Amino acid sequence: MSLVTILNQILDPVFGPLIQMDPNPHNPILAVFVIATIVGFVITLANKLLVDQDRLHYLQQEMKDFQQEVMKVQKSGDQQKMLEMQKKQMEMMGQQKEMMIMSMKPAMVTMIPILIIFYWMAYNPLIGHMVINLPSVPYYVLLVPIFHMFYHPNVGTPLMSIGWLGWYILVSFAMSLVFRKYLGLKGAM
């Protein structure tokens, strides 16, 4: 039994009804929107629950202040202060490590389930062949031509279109910003 078959047996009962409820189940734009929204919410919630937001904000502010101080000392050309800044930089590296570990916690928890959902979406016959035609302004404003340099849509799709992955990324990014704002995460809009 292949991995795709196993994933279909697990995820089809979960997301299959969502695809069938889509007004156009042969091009399930709404279903991918809902899946991207759910995944975006789960990732944002993991960030909220697993990261000490106040500590992260404090460390980010410390880094910003340190960088500004370094710039000021570099402009002044004071060698003694430059040596002090180098010593302080070693201390700041520990804080950078702490920030990195904080940001990795949610990624480690959510990575495997998200990869499973991506794999299922890519091999789902309805989602895998989904195409959304974009008007020319959003096509260029959203930098889709640059995206197409790395991810090519299916052969035969119109030039100004995106597939399920492009749609997923757009929705996930937008909804994550909304969820970050309403869950009170630092750095939200």
PyMOL commands that set and color helices and strands:
alter all, ss='L'
color gray80, all
select helices_A, chain A and resi 3-21+29-50+53-76+79-123+125-128+136-141+144-150+164-183
alter helices_A, ss='H'
color red, helices_A
select strands_A, chain A and resi 132-133+161-162
alter strands_A, ss='S'
color yellow, strands_A
deselect
rebuild
show_as cartoon
